[in-house]
Structures are given as C-alpha cells and as structure tokens.
C-alpha cells in the first residue's frame, strides 16, 4: 500500500499514507476489539466503523498521534 518515498519528505515514513488507510489496515490486522485494547478511544469501542473513527481522529490530534504510532510500530 505504500508508494515510493517522495523527495519532499524522505524521512517521514507516513508520507503518502492517508489516515483512512492507516485505520483500515489496523482494523484488518487487529480487529476492532483488539484495536480498542491498544488505543482506548470510544470510536474503536462503541459501534466502530472506519467512517466514525475518521471523523473523530481528524478532530482530535492526540488520538490521531496514537493511531500513527501504532501504525508505525505495526507496519514499519
């Protein structure tokens, strides 16, 4: 899912990866229950969906940072 590293941000491992891709890949890898255990946020615990998670994560920088950290730890 990752493309070539652009010359604009060669040291950023998340460059070119959308938040939607991160949430989708994490959900497919862990499943919602295990994802909610790793990152304690309600959008992963109560009626989780990619759409509702994206809405919350785009408005909540601390939660997005946790998702990015888990994505890096899991896939990079």
Residue pairs with C-beta under 8 A, 6 or more apart in sequence:
1 17
1 21
1 25
2 16
2 17
3 16
5 15
5 16
6 15
6 16
8 15
9 15
13 72
13 76
14 22
14 68
14 71
14 72
17 71
19 54
19 57
19 58
19 64
19 67
20 50
20 54
22 67
22 68
22 71
23 50
23 53
23 54
23 57
23 67
24 50
25 71
25 75
26 35
26 67
26 70
26 71
26 74
27 35
27 48
27 50
29 74
29 75
30 38
30 74
32 44
32 48
35 44
35 48
36 44
36 45
36 48
38 70
39 63
39 66
39 67
39 70
41 56
41 60
41 63
41 66
42 56
43 52
43 53
43 55
43 56
43 57
44 53
56 63
57 63
57 64
57 67
58 64
